[in-house]
């Protein structure tokens, strides 16, 4: 990663943390650093049987029951 980008990101985060402190919010500096589970658990699959058809109906391009989307070129 480019050092300029790292420096800029650190400045943004430092400014954000300072603004939170000025607003009276005590941010948890360790928040988001470590997570026990990386995947949500206990979620039920969508029970609405019409949802997939409505989603595909609204998509601009559909092929083989899947939405066709442009791949981003970085």
mmCIF file of the N, C-alpha and C atoms, coordinates in Angstrom:
data_MODEL
# 
_entry.id   MODEL 
# 
loop_
_atom_site.group_PDB 
_atom_site.id 
_atom_site.type_symbol 
_atom_site.label_atom_id 
_atom_site.label_alt_id 
_atom_site.label_comp_id 
_atom_site.label_asym_id 
_atom_site.label_entity_id 
_atom_site.label_seq_id 
_atom_site.pdbx_PDB_ins_code 
_atom_site.Cartn_x 
_atom_site.Cartn_y 
_atom_site.Cartn_z 
_atom_site.occupancy 
_atom_site.B_iso_or_equiv 
_atom_site.pdbx_formal_charge 
_atom_site.auth_seq_id 
_atom_site.auth_comp_id 
_atom_site.auth_asym_id 
_atom_site.auth_atom_id 
_atom_site.pdbx_PDB_model_num 
ATOM 1   N N  . UNK A 1 1  ? 0.851   -1.175  0.000   1.00 0.00 ? 1  UNK A N  1 
ATOM 2   C CA . UNK A 1 1  ? 0.000   0.000   0.000   1.00 0.00 ? 1  UNK A CA 1 
ATOM 3   C C  . UNK A 1 1  ? 0.895   1.234   0.000   1.00 0.00 ? 1  UNK A C  1 
ATOM 4   N N  . UNK A 1 2  ? 0.509   2.203   -0.724  1.00 0.00 ? 2  UNK A N  1 
ATOM 5   C CA . UNK A 1 2  ? 1.245   3.443   -0.845  1.00 0.00 ? 2  UNK A CA 1 
ATOM 6   C C  . UNK A 1 2  ? 1.325   4.147   0.503   1.00 0.00 ? 2  UNK A C  1 
ATOM 7   N N  . UNK A 1 3  ? 2.510   4.621   0.866   1.00 0.00 ? 3  UNK A N  1 
ATOM 8   C CA . UNK A 1 3  ? 2.720   5.287   2.157   1.00 0.00 ? 3  UNK A CA 1 
ATOM 9   C C  . UNK A 1 3  ? 1.873   6.550   2.285   1.00 0.00 ? 3  UNK A C  1 
ATOM 10  N N  . UNK A 1 4  ? 1.670   7.277   1.195   1.00 0.00 ? 4  UNK A N  1 
ATOM 11  C CA . UNK A 1 4  ? 0.838   8.489   1.240   1.00 0.00 ? 4  UNK A CA 1 
ATOM 12  C C  . UNK A 1 4  ? -0.605  8.145   1.608   1.00 0.00 ? 4  UNK A C  1 
ATOM 13  N N  . UNK A 1 5  ? -1.085  7.048   1.072   1.00 0.00 ? 5  UNK A N  1 
ATOM 14  C CA . UNK A 1 5  ? -2.457  6.621   1.363   1.00 0.00 ? 5  UNK A CA 1 
ATOM 15  C C  . UNK A 1 5  ? -2.566  6.212   2.828   1.00 0.00 ? 5  UNK A C  1 
ATOM 16  N N  . UNK A 1 6  ? -1.571  5.492   3.335   1.00 0.00 ? 6  UNK A N  1 
ATOM 17  C CA . UNK A 1 6  ? -1.578  5.093   4.744   1.00 0.00 ? 6  UNK A CA 1 
ATOM 18  C C  . UNK A 1 6  ? -1.586  6.326   5.648   1.00 0.00 ? 6  UNK A C  1 
ATOM 19  N N  . UNK A 1 7  ? -0.759  7.308   5.323   1.00 0.00 ? 7  UNK A N  1 
ATOM 20  C CA . UNK A 1 7  ? -0.674  8.535   6.118   1.00 0.00 ? 7  UNK A CA 1 
ATOM 21  C C  . UNK A 1 7  ? -2.011  9.282   6.084   1.00 0.00 ? 7  UNK A C  1 
ATOM 22  N N  . UNK A 1 8  ? -2.600  9.373   4.906   1.00 0.00 ? 8  UNK A N  1 
ATOM 23  C CA . UNK A 1 8  ? -3.880  10.061  4.745   1.00 0.00 ? 8  UNK A CA 1 
ATOM 24  C C  . UNK A 1 8  ? -4.988  9.339   5.522   1.00 0.00 ? 8  UNK A C  1 
ATOM 25  N N  . UNK A 1 9  ? -5.009  8.024   5.463   1.00 0.00 ? 9  UNK A N  1 
ATOM 26  C CA . UNK A 1 9  ? -6.020  7.248   6.184   1.00 0.00 ? 9  UNK A CA 1 
ATOM 27  C C  . UNK A 1 9  ? -5.862  7.430   7.688   1.00 0.00 ? 9  UNK A C  1 
ATOM 28  N N  . UNK A 1 10 ? -4.618  7.443   8.180   1.00 0.00 ? 10 UNK A N  1 
ATOM 29  C CA . UNK A 1 10 ? -4.380  7.652   9.607   1.00 0.00 ? 10 UNK A CA 1 
ATOM 30  C C  . UNK A 1 10 ? -4.860  9.035   10.035  1.00 0.00 ? 10 UNK A C  1 
ATOM 31  N N  . UNK A 1 11 ? -4.595  10.052  9.228   1.00 0.00 ? 11 UNK A N  1 
ATOM 32  C CA . UNK A 1 11 ? -5.047  11.411  9.553   1.00 0.00 ? 11 UNK A CA 1 
ATOM 33  C C  . UNK A 1 11 ? -6.571  11.478  9.626   1.00 0.00 ? 11 UNK A C  1 
ATOM 34  N N  . UNK A 1 12 ? -7.242  10.824  8.689   1.00 0.00 ? 12 UNK A N  1 
ATOM 35  C CA . UNK A 1 12 ? -8.708  10.809  8.679   1.00 0.00 ? 12 UNK A CA 1 
ATOM 36  C C  . UNK A 1 12 ? -9.238  10.135  9.937   1.00 0.00 ? 12 UNK A C  1 
ATOM 37  N N  . UNK A 1 13 ? -8.660  8.977   10.288  1.00 0.00 ? 13 UNK A N  1 
ATOM 38  C CA . UNK A 1 13 ? -9.114  8.260   11.482  1.00 0.00 ? 13 UNK A CA 1 
ATOM 39  C C  . UNK A 1 13 ? -8.830  9.059   12.755  1.00 0.00 ? 13 UNK A C  1 
ATOM 40  N N  . UNK A 1 14 ? -7.665  9.708   12.828  1.00 0.00 ? 14 UNK A N  1 
ATOM 41  C CA . UNK A 1 14 ? -7.336  10.517  13.995  1.00 0.00 ? 14 UNK A CA 1 
ATOM 42  C C  . UNK A 1 14 ? -8.311  11.689  14.138  1.00 0.00 ? 14 UNK A C  1 
ATOM 43  N N  . UNK A 1 15 ? -8.640  12.335  13.017  1.00 0.00 ? 15 UNK A N  1 
ATOM 44  C CA . UNK A 1 15 ? -9.608  13.443  13.041  1.00 0.00 ? 15 UNK A CA 1 
ATOM 45  C C  . UNK A 1 15 ? -10.982 12.944  13.482  1.00 0.00 ? 15 UNK A C  1 
ATOM 46  N N  . UNK A 1 16 ? -11.364 11.776  13.007  1.00 0.00 ? 16 UNK A N  1 
ATOM 47  C CA . UNK A 1 16 ? -12.660 11.208  13.369  1.00 0.00 ? 16 UNK A CA 1 
ATOM 48  C C  . UNK A 1 16 ? -12.714 10.902  14.867  1.00 0.00 ? 16 UNK A C  1 
ATOM 49  N N  . UNK A 1 17 ? -11.648 10.291  15.391  1.00 0.00 ? 17 UNK A N  1 
ATOM 50  C CA . UNK A 1 17 ? -11.607 9.966   16.818  1.00 0.00 ? 17 UNK A CA 1 
ATOM 51  C C  . UNK A 1 17 ? -11.659 11.229  17.667  1.00 0.00 ? 17 UNK A C  1 
ATOM 52  N N  . UNK A 1 18 ? -10.957 12.283  17.242  1.00 0.00 ? 18 UNK A N  1 
ATOM 53  C CA . UNK A 1 18 ? -10.979 13.548  17.978  1.00 0.00 ? 18 UNK A CA 1 
ATOM 54  C C  . UNK A 1 18 ? -12.379 14.153  17.960  1.00 0.00 ? 18 UNK A C  1 
ATOM 55  N N  . UNK A 1 19 ? -13.055 14.083  16.821  1.00 0.00 ? 19 UNK A N  1 
ATOM 56  C CA . UNK A 1 19 ? -14.420 14.614  16.716  1.00 0.00 ? 19 UNK A CA 1 
ATOM 57  C C  . UNK A 1 19 ? -15.367 13.834  17.619  1.00 0.00 ? 19 UNK A C  1 
ATOM 58  N N  . UNK A 1 20 ? -15.185 12.526  17.706  1.00 0.00 ? 20 UNK A N  1 
ATOM 59  C CA . UNK A 1 20 ? -16.027 11.706  18.585  1.00 0.00 ? 20 UNK A CA 1 
ATOM 60  C C  . UNK A 1 20 ? -15.810 12.123  20.039  1.00 0.00 ? 20 UNK A C  1 
ATOM 61  N N  . UNK A 1 21 ? -14.568 12.331  20.416  1.00 0.00 ? 21 UNK A N  1 
ATOM 62  C CA . UNK A 1 21 ? -14.269 12.735  21.788  1.00 0.00 ? 21 UNK A CA 1 
ATOM 63  C C  . UNK A 1 21 ? -14.855 14.115  22.085  1.00 0.00 ? 21 UNK A C  1 
ATOM 64  N N  . UNK A 1 22 ? -14.763 15.059  21.125  1.00 0.00 ? 22 UNK A N  1 
ATOM 65  C CA . UNK A 1 22 ? -15.350 16.393  21.316  1.00 0.00 ? 22 UNK A CA 1 
ATOM 66  C C  . UNK A 1 22 ? -16.861 16.316  21.464  1.00 0.00 ? 22 UNK A C  1 
ATOM 67  N N  . UNK A 1 23 ? -17.476 15.343  20.806  1.00 0.00 ? 23 UNK A N  1 
ATOM 68  C CA . UNK A 1 23 ? -18.927 15.180  20.872  1.00 0.00 ? 23 UNK A CA 1 
ATOM 69  C C  . UNK A 1 23 ? -19.363 14.458  22.139  1.00 0.00 ? 23 UNK A C  1 
ATOM 70  N N  . UNK A 1 24 ? -18.399 14.044  22.943  1.00 0.00 ? 24 UNK A N  1 
ATOM 71  C CA . UNK A 1 24 ? -18.730 13.376  24.193  1.00 0.00 ? 24 UNK A CA 1 
ATOM 72  C C  . UNK A 1 24 ? -18.915 11.879  24.057  1.00 0.00 ? 24 UNK A C  1 
ATOM 73  N N  . UNK A 1 25 ? -18.579 11.341  22.919  1.00 0.00 ? 25 UNK A N  1 
ATOM 74  C CA . UNK A 1 25 ? -18.684 9.898   22.702  1.00 0.00 ? 25 UNK A CA 1 
ATOM 75  C C  . UNK A 1 25 ? -17.321 9.298   22.989  1.00 0.00 ? 25 UNK A C  1 
ATOM 76  N N  . UNK A 1 26 ? -17.296 8.290   23.834  1.00 0.00 ? 26 UNK A N  1 
ATOM 77  C CA . UNK A 1 26 ? -16.032 7.631   24.150  1.00 0.00 ? 26 UNK A CA 1 
ATOM 78  C C  . UNK A 1 26 ? -15.876 6.431   23.231  1.00 0.00 ? 26 UNK A C  1 
ATOM 79  N N  . UNK A 1 27 ? -15.132 6.599   22.154  1.00 0.00 ? 27 UNK A N  1 
ATOM 80  C CA . UNK A 1 27 ? -14.973 5.489   21.210  1.00 0.00 ? 27 UNK A CA 1 
ATOM 81  C C  . UNK A 1 27 ? -14.133 4.372   21.793  1.00 0.00 ? 27 UNK A C  1 
ATOM 82  N N  . UNK A 1 28 ? -14.485 3.170   21.431  1.00 0.00 ? 28 UNK A N  1 
ATOM 83  C CA . UNK A 1 28 ? -13.723 1.994   21.828  1.00 0.00 ? 28 UNK A CA 1 
ATOM 84  C C  . UNK A 1 28 ? -12.621 1.814   20.789  1.00 0.00 ? 28 UNK A C  1 
ATOM 85  N N  . UNK A 1 29 ? -11.405 2.122   21.165  1.00 0.00 ? 29 UNK A N  1 
ATOM 86  C CA . UNK A 1 29 ? -10.303 2.092   20.202  1.00 0.00 ? 29 UNK A CA 1 
ATOM 87  C C  . UNK A 1 29 ? -10.021 0.697   19.673  1.00 0.00 ? 29 UNK A C  1 
ATOM 88  N N  . UNK A 1 30 ? -10.471 -0.336  20.374  1.00 0.00 ? 30 UNK A N  1 
ATOM 89  C CA . UNK A 1 30 ? -10.232 -1.702  19.918  1.00 0.00 ? 30 UNK A CA 1 
ATOM 90  C C  . UNK A 1 30 ? -11.382 -2.239  19.070  1.00 0.00 ? 30 UNK A C  1 
ATOM 91  N N  . UNK A 1 31 ? -12.418 -1.433  18.877  1.00 0.00 ? 31 UNK A N  1 
ATOM 92  C CA . UNK A 1 31 ? -13.591 -1.907  18.140  1.00 0.00 ? 31 UNK A CA 1 
ATOM 93  C C  . UNK A 1 31 ? -13.210 -2.297  16.717  1.00 0.00 ? 31 UNK A C  1 
ATOM 94  N N  . UNK A 1 32 ? -13.642 -3.447  16.321  1.00 0.00 ? 32 UNK A N  1 
ATOM 95  C CA . UNK A 1 32 ? -13.446 -3.896  14.953  1.00 0.00 ? 32 UNK A CA 1 
ATOM 96  C C  . UNK A 1 32 ? -12.091 -4.527  14.671  1.00 0.00 ? 32 UNK A C  1 
ATOM 97  N N  . UNK A 1 33 ? -11.207 -4.552  15.644  1.00 0.00 ? 33 UNK A N  1 
ATOM 98  C CA . UNK A 1 33 ? -9.899  -5.127  15.382  1.00 0.00 ? 33 UNK A CA 1 
ATOM 99  C C  . UNK A 1 33 ? -9.927  -6.650  15.354  1.00 0.00 ? 33 UNK A C  1 
ATOM 100 N N  . UNK A 1 34 ? -10.643 -7.231  16.269  1.00 0.00 ? 34 UNK A N  1 
ATOM 101 C CA . UNK A 1 34 ? -10.731 -8.689  16.344  1.00 0.00 ? 34 UNK A CA 1 
ATOM 102 C C  . UNK A 1 34 ? -12.190 -9.099  16.461  1.00 0.00 ? 34 UNK A C  1 
ATOM 103 N N  . UNK A 1 35 ? -12.553 -10.105 15.743  1.00 0.00 ? 35 UNK A N  1 
ATOM 104 C CA . UNK A 1 35 ? -13.906 -10.648 15.823  1.00 0.00 ? 35 UNK A CA 1 
ATOM 105 C C  . UNK A 1 35 ? -13.802 -12.149 15.978  1.00 0.00 ? 35 UNK A C  1 
ATOM 106 N N  . UNK A 1 36 ? -14.634 -12.687 16.839  1.00 0.00 ? 36 UNK A N  1 
ATOM 107 C CA . UNK A 1 36 ? -14.619 -14.143 17.020  1.00 0.00 ? 36 UNK A CA 1 
ATOM 108 C C  . UNK A 1 36 ? -15.231 -14.839 15.812  1.00 0.00 ? 36 UNK A C  1 
ATOM 109 N N  . UNK A 1 37 ? -16.333 -14.327 15.327  1.00 0.00 ? 37 UNK A N  1 
ATOM 110 C CA . UNK A 1 37 ? -17.003 -14.949 14.187  1.00 0.00 ? 37 UNK A CA 1 
ATOM 111 C C  . UNK A 1 37 ? -16.985 -13.977 13.015  1.00 0.00 ? 37 UNK A C  1 
ATOM 112 N N  . UNK A 1 38 ? -16.586 -14.454 11.869  1.00 0.00 ? 38 UNK A N  1 
ATOM 113 C CA . UNK A 1 38 ? -16.529 -13.614 10.688  1.00 0.00 ? 38 UNK A CA 1 
ATOM 114 C C  . UNK A 1 38 ? -17.801 -13.718 9.847   1.00 0.00 ? 38 UNK A C  1 
ATOM 115 N N  . UNK A 1 39 ? -18.666 -14.627 10.204  1.00 0.00 ? 39 UNK A N  1 
ATOM 116 C CA . UNK A 1 39 ? -19.884 -14.855 9.438   1.00 0.00 ? 39 UNK A CA 1 
ATOM 117 C C  . UNK A 1 39 ? -21.076 -14.789 10.386  1.00 0.00 ? 39 UNK A C  1 
ATOM 118 N N  . UNK A 1 40 ? -22.134 -14.166 9.935   1.00 0.00 ? 40 UNK A N  1 
ATOM 119 C CA . UNK A 1 40 ? -23.335 -14.123 10.758  1.00 0.00 ? 40 UNK A CA 1 
ATOM 120 C C  . UNK A 1 40 ? -23.908 -15.525 10.890  1.00 0.00 ? 40 UNK A C  1 
ATOM 121 N N  . UNK A 1 41 ? -24.394 -15.820 12.072  1.00 0.00 ? 41 UNK A N  1 
ATOM 122 C CA . UNK A 1 41 ? -24.994 -17.120 12.294  1.00 0.00 ? 41 UNK A CA 1 
ATOM 123 C C  . UNK A 1 41 ? -26.415 -16.935 12.799  1.00 0.00 ? 41 UNK A C  1 
ATOM 124 N N  . UNK A 1 42 ? -27.208 -17.971 12.686  1.00 0.00 ? 42 UNK A N  1 
ATOM 125 C CA . UNK A 1 42 ? -28.567 -17.940 13.204  1.00 0.00 ? 42 UNK A CA 1 
ATOM 126 C C  . UNK A 1 42 ? -29.557 -17.208 12.322  1.00 0.00 ? 42 UNK A C  1 
ATOM 127 N N  . UNK A 1 43 ? -29.166 -16.878 11.102  1.00 0.00 ? 43 UNK A N  1 
ATOM 128 C CA . UNK A 1 43 ? -30.089 -16.181 10.205  1.00 0.00 ? 43 UNK A CA 1 
ATOM 129 C C  . UNK A 1 43 ? -30.902 -17.203 9.411   1.00 0.00 ? 43 UNK A C  1 
ATOM 130 N N  . UNK A 1 44 ? -32.163 -16.947 9.338   1.00 0.00 ? 44 UNK A N  1 
ATOM 131 C CA . UNK A 1 44 ? -33.038 -17.817 8.566   1.00 0.00 ? 44 UNK A CA 1 
ATOM 132 C C  . UNK A 1 44 ? -32.982 -17.416 7.090   1.00 0.00 ? 44 UNK A C  1 
ATOM 133 N N  . UNK A 1 45 ? -33.054 -18.371 6.187   1.00 0.00 ? 45 UNK A N  1 
ATOM 134 C CA . UNK A 1 45 ? -33.107 -18.003 4.769   1.00 0.00 ? 45 UNK A CA 1 
ATOM 135 C C  . UNK A 1 45 ? -34.397 -17.242 4.470   1.00 0.00 ? 45 UNK A C  1 
ATOM 136 N N  . UNK A 1 46 ? -34.364 -16.492 3.415   1.00 0.00 ? 46 UNK A N  1 
ATOM 137 C CA . UNK A 1 46 ? -35.519 -15.688 3.025   1.00 0.00 ? 46 UNK A CA 1 
ATOM 138 C C  . UNK A 1 46 ? -36.738 -16.596 2.831   1.00 0.00 ? 46 UNK A C  1 
ATOM 139 N N  . UNK A 1 47 ? -37.824 -16.275 3.512   1.00 0.00 ? 47 UNK A N  1 
ATOM 140 C CA . UNK A 1 47 ? -39.039 -17.081 3.429   1.00 0.00 ? 47 UNK A CA 1 
ATOM 141 C C  . UNK A 1 47 ? -39.986 -16.575 2.347   1.00 0.00 ? 47 UNK A C  1 
ATOM 142 N N  . UNK A 1 48 ? -39.704 -15.391 1.800   1.00 0.00 ? 48 UNK A N  1 
ATOM 143 C CA . UNK A 1 48 ? -40.562 -14.812 0.778   1.00 0.00 ? 48 UNK A CA 1 
ATOM 144 C C  . UNK A 1 48 ? -40.241 -15.466 -0.563  1.00 0.00 ? 48 UNK A C  1 
ATOM 145 N N  . UNK A 1 49 ? -41.110 -16.340 -1.007  1.00 0.00 ? 49 UNK A N  1 
ATOM 146 C CA . UNK A 1 49 ? -40.868 -17.098 -2.240  1.00 0.00 ? 49 UNK A CA 1 
ATOM 147 C C  . UNK A 1 49 ? -40.893 -16.202 -3.478  1.00 0.00 ? 49 UNK A C  1 
ATOM 148 N N  . UNK A 1 50 ? -41.541 -15.043 -3.397  1.00 0.00 ? 50 UNK A N  1 
ATOM 149 C CA . UNK A 1 50 ? -41.645 -14.145 -4.543  1.00 0.00 ? 50 UNK A CA 1 
ATOM 150 C C  . UNK A 1 50 ? -40.425 -13.244 -4.687  1.00 0.00 ? 50 UNK A C  1 
ATOM 151 N N  . UNK A 1 51 ? -39.606 -13.114 -3.627  1.00 0.00 ? 51 UNK A N  1 
ATOM 152 C CA . UNK A 1 51 ? -38.482 -12.187 -3.662  1.00 0.00 ? 51 UNK A CA 1 
ATOM 153 C C  . UNK A 1 51 ? -37.513 -12.441 -4.819  1.00 0.00 ? 51 UNK A C  1 
ATOM 154 N N  . UNK A 1 52 ? -37.043 -13.670 -5.042  1.00 0.00 ? 52 UNK A N  1 
ATOM 155 C CA . UNK A 1 52 ? -36.092 -13.873 -6.145  1.00 0.00 ? 52 UNK A CA 1 
ATOM 156 C C  . UNK A 1 52 ? -36.666 -13.451 -7.498  1.00 0.00 ? 52 UNK A C  1 
ATOM 157 N N  . UNK A 1 53 ? -37.918 -13.749 -7.728  1.00 0.00 ? 53 UNK A N  1 
ATOM 158 C CA . UNK A 1 53 ? -38.529 -13.366 -9.011  1.00 0.00 ? 53 UNK A CA 1 
ATOM 159 C C  . UNK A 1 53 ? -38.658 -11.849 -9.137  1.00 0.00 ? 53 UNK A C  1 
ATOM 160 N N  . UNK A 1 54 ? -39.031 -11.175 -8.042  1.00 0.00 ? 54 UNK A N  1 
ATOM 161 C CA . UNK A 1 54 ? -39.143 -9.715  -8.071  1.00 0.00 ? 54 UNK A CA 1 
ATOM 162 C C  . UNK A 1 54 ? -37.773 -9.079  -8.289  1.00 0.00 ? 54 UNK A C  1 
ATOM 163 N N  . UNK A 1 55 ? -36.744 -9.628  -7.649  1.00 0.00 ? 55 UNK A N  1 
ATOM 164 C CA . UNK A 1 55 ? -35.405 -9.100  -7.809  1.00 0.00 ? 55 UNK A CA 1 
ATOM 165 C C  . UNK A 1 55 ? -34.944 -9.240  -9.257  1.00 0.00 ? 55 UNK A C  1 
ATOM 166 N N  . UNK A 1 56 ? -35.165 -10.410 -9.840  1.00 0.00 ? 56 UNK A N  1 
ATOM 167 C CA . UNK A 1 56 ? -34.757 -10.639 -11.220 1.00 0.00 ? 56 UNK A CA 1 
ATOM 168 C C  . UNK A 1 56 ? -35.579 -9.783  -12.185 1.00 0.00 ? 56 UNK A C  1 
ATOM 169 N N  . UNK A 1 57 ? -36.834 -9.553  -11.842 1.00 0.00 ? 57 UNK A N  1 
ATOM 170 C CA . UNK A 1 57 ? -37.698 -8.720  -12.693 1.00 0.00 ? 57 UNK A CA 1 
ATOM 171 C C  . UNK A 1 57 ? -37.178 -7.280  -12.729 1.00 0.00 ? 57 UNK A C  1 
ATOM 172 N N  . UNK A 1 58 ? -36.599 -6.807  -11.625 1.00 0.00 ? 58 UNK A N  1 
ATOM 173 C CA . UNK A 1 58 ? -36.091 -5.442  -11.545 1.00 0.00 ? 58 UNK A CA 1 
ATOM 174 C C  . UNK A 1 58 ? -34.673 -5.284  -12.082 1.00 0.00 ? 58 UNK A C  1 
ATOM 175 N N  . UNK A 1 59 ? -33.979 -6.386  -12.286 1.00 0.00 ? 59 UNK A N  1 
ATOM 176 C CA . UNK A 1 59 ? -32.594 -6.312  -12.760 1.00 0.00 ? 59 UNK A CA 1 
ATOM 177 C C  . UNK A 1 59 ? -32.563 -5.922  -14.236 1.00 0.00 ? 59 UNK A C  1 
ATOM 178 N N  . UNK A 1 60 ? -31.607 -5.080  -14.624 1.00 0.00 ? 60 UNK A N  1 
ATOM 179 C CA . UNK A 1 60 ? -31.531 -4.679  -16.031 1.00 0.00 ? 60 UNK A CA 1 
ATOM 180 C C  . UNK A 1 60 ? -31.174 -5.830  -16.971 1.00 0.00 ? 60 UNK A C  1 
ATOM 181 N N  . UNK A 1 61 ? -30.312 -6.757  -16.498 1.00 0.00 ? 61 UNK A N  1 
ATOM 182 C CA . UNK A 1 61 ? -29.923 -7.901  -17.334 1.00 0.00 ? 61 UNK A CA 1 
ATOM 183 C C  . UNK A 1 61 ? -29.967 -9.171  -16.491 1.00 0.00 ? 61 UNK A C  1 
ATOM 184 N N  . UNK A 1 62 ? -30.579 -10.215 -17.064 1.00 0.00 ? 62 UNK A N  1 
ATOM 185 C CA . UNK A 1 62 ? -30.691 -11.504 -16.374 1.00 0.00 ? 62 UNK A CA 1 
ATOM 186 C C  . UNK A 1 62 ? -30.311 -12.596 -17.357 1.00 0.00 ? 62 UNK A C  1 
ATOM 187 N N  . UNK A 1 63 ? -29.533 -13.578 -16.861 1.00 0.00 ? 63 UNK A N  1 
ATOM 188 C CA . UNK A 1 63 ? -29.170 -14.727 -17.688 1.00 0.00 ? 63 UNK A CA 1 
ATOM 189 C C  . UNK A 1 63 ? -29.156 -15.957 -16.788 1.00 0.00 ? 63 UNK A C  1 
ATOM 190 N N  . UNK A 1 64 ? -29.854 -16.995 -17.186 1.00 0.00 ? 64 UNK A N  1 
ATOM 191 C CA . UNK A 1 64 ? -29.897 -18.254 -16.437 1.00 0.00 ? 64 UNK A CA 1 
ATOM 192 C C  . UNK A 1 64 ? -30.258 -18.043 -14.963 1.00 0.00 ? 64 UNK A C  1 
ATOM 193 N N  . UNK A 1 65 ? -31.280 -17.258 -14.718 1.00 0.00 ? 65 UNK A N  1 
ATOM 194 C CA . UNK A 1 65 ? -31.806 -17.001 -13.374 1.00 0.00 ? 65 UNK A CA 1 
ATOM 195 C C  . UNK A 1 65 ? -30.771 -16.319 -12.458 1.00 0.00 ? 65 UNK A C  1 
ATOM 196 N N  . UNK A 1 66 ? -29.868 -15.509 -13.087 1.00 0.00 ? 66 UNK A N  1 
ATOM 197 C CA . UNK A 1 66 ? -28.867 -14.750 -12.332 1.00 0.00 ? 66 UNK A CA 1 
ATOM 198 C C  . UNK A 1 66 ? -28.800 -13.339 -12.896 1.00 0.00 ? 66 UNK A C  1 
ATOM 199 N N  . UNK A 1 67 ? -28.467 -12.389 -12.015 1.00 0.00 ? 67 UNK A N  1 
ATOM 200 C CA . UNK A 1 67 ? -28.311 -11.010 -12.449 1.00 0.00 ? 67 UNK A CA 1 
ATOM 201 C C  . UNK A 1 67 ? -26.958 -10.872 -13.137 1.00 0.00 ? 67 UNK A C  1 
ATOM 202 N N  . UNK A 1 68 ? -26.949 -10.261 -14.310 1.00 0.00 ? 68 UNK A N  1 
ATOM 203 C CA . UNK A 1 68 ? -25.725 -10.007 -15.034 1.00 0.00 ? 68 UNK A CA 1 
ATOM 204 C C  . UNK A 1 68 ? -25.275 -8.594  -14.665 1.00 0.00 ? 68 UNK A C  1 
ATOM 205 N N  . UNK A 1 69 ? -24.067 -8.487  -14.100 1.00 0.00 ? 69 UNK A N  1 
ATOM 206 C CA . UNK A 1 69 ? -23.548 -7.186  -13.681 1.00 0.00 ? 69 UNK A CA 1 
ATOM 207 C C  . UNK A 1 69 ? -22.178 -6.949  -14.266 1.00 0.00 ? 69 UNK A C  1 
ATOM 208 N N  . UNK A 1 70 ? -21.847 -5.688  -14.432 1.00 0.00 ? 70 UNK A N  1 
ATOM 209 C CA . UNK A 1 70 ? -20.535 -5.316  -14.971 1.00 0.00 ? 70 UNK A CA 1 
ATOM 210 C C  . UNK A 1 70 ? -19.472 -5.568  -13.914 1.00 0.00 ? 70 UNK A C  1 
ATOM 211 N N  . UNK A 1 71 ? -18.376 -6.127  -14.325 1.00 0.00 ? 71 UNK A N  1 
ATOM 212 C CA . UNK A 1 71 ? -17.249 -6.356  -13.415 1.00 0.00 ? 71 UNK A CA 1 
ATOM 213 C C  . UNK A 1 71 ? -16.407 -5.089  -13.392 1.00 0.00 ? 71 UNK A C  1 
ATOM 214 N N  . UNK A 1 72 ? -16.058 -4.640  -12.198 1.00 0.00 ? 72 UNK A N  1 
ATOM 215 C CA . UNK A 1 72 ? -15.276 -3.413  -12.054 1.00 0.00 ? 72 UNK A CA 1 
ATOM 216 C C  . UNK A 1 72 ? -13.839 -3.649  -12.464 1.00 0.00 ? 72 UNK A C  1 
ATOM 217 N N  . UNK A 1 73 ? -13.298 -2.749  -13.256 1.00 0.00 ? 73 UNK A N  1 
ATOM 218 C CA . UNK A 1 73 ? -11.884 -2.791  -13.646 1.00 0.00 ? 73 UNK A CA 1 
ATOM 219 C C  . UNK A 1 73 ? -11.121 -1.812  -12.780 1.00 0.00 ? 73 UNK A C  1 
ATOM 220 N N  . UNK A 1 74 ? -10.234 -2.295  -11.949 1.00 0.00 ? 74 UNK A N  1 
ATOM 221 C CA . UNK A 1 74 ? -9.449  -1.422  -11.075 1.00 0.00 ? 74 UNK A CA 1 
ATOM 222 C C  . UNK A 1 74 ? -8.220  -1.084  -11.809 1.00 0.00 ? 74 UNK A C  1 
# 
